[in-house]
């Protein structure tokens, strides 16, 4: 599994800082989510992001088979 936060932010013209402010999450967590696709948010953070942006978890998380992991990383 990986997060698609960076792509989500880019598609909406948002910065990591704006996401942090909007969702009221910690700087460390927000910047790590935006920079590291292998970092999976906790359920609390995931809920905050979904509530803030009115999205489904699948818009910012992606599952893929383990053997495909190295293709996109």
C-alpha positions in Angstrom: 0.0 0.0 0.0 1.1 3.5 -0.6 -0.3 7.0 -0.2 -1.1 9.3 -3.1 -1.0 12.5 -1.1 1.6 14.2 -3.4 -0.5 13.5 -6.5 -3.7 14.6 -4.7 -2.1 17.9 -3.6 -0.8 18.6 -7.1 -4.1 17.9 -8.7 -5.8 20.4 -6.4 -3.0 23.0 -6.5 -2.4 22.6 -2.8 0.9 22.7 -0.9 1.7 20.4 2.0 1.6 23.4 4.3 -2.0 24.2 3.1 -3.0 20.6 3.8 -1.5 20.8 7.3 -3.4 24.0 8.0 -6.7 22.8 6.5 -6.7 19.4 8.2 -5.1 20.6 11.4 -2.5 17.8 11.4 1.1 18.1 12.7 3.8 19.5 10.5 5.9 16.4 10.7 3.0 14.1 9.7 1.9 16.4 6.8 5.3 16.8 5.3 6.1 13.2 5.7 2.9 12.2 3.9 3.6 14.5 1.1 7.2 13.4 0.6 7.1 9.6 1.3 4.5 7.5 -0.5 5.3 4.5 1.7 4.2 6.4 4.8 0.6 5.4 5.5 -1.5 7.7 7.6 -3.1 6.6 10.9 -6.9 6.2 10.8 -7.2 9.5 12.7 -5.2 11.4 10.1 -6.9 9.6 7.3 -10.3 10.6 8.7 -9.1 14.2 9.1 -8.0 14.4 5.5 -11.2 12.8 4.2 -13.4 15.1 6.3 -11.5 18.2 5.4 -11.5 17.5 1.6 -14.7 15.5 1.5 -13.0 12.6 -0.2 -13.0 8.8 0.0 -9.8 7.1 1.4 -9.2 5.5 -2.0 -8.4 9.0 -3.4 -5.3 9.2 -1.3 -4.4 5.5 -0.7 -3.6 2.8 -3.2 -3.1 -0.9 -2.8 -0.8 -2.9 -5.1 0.6 -6.4 -5.1 3.9 -6.7 -3.3 5.7 -7.8 -6.5 4.7 -4.4 -8.2 6.2 -2.3 -5.4 9.5 -1.6 -7.0 8.0 -0.4 -10.3 6.8 3.0 -9.1 9.2 3.6 -6.2 
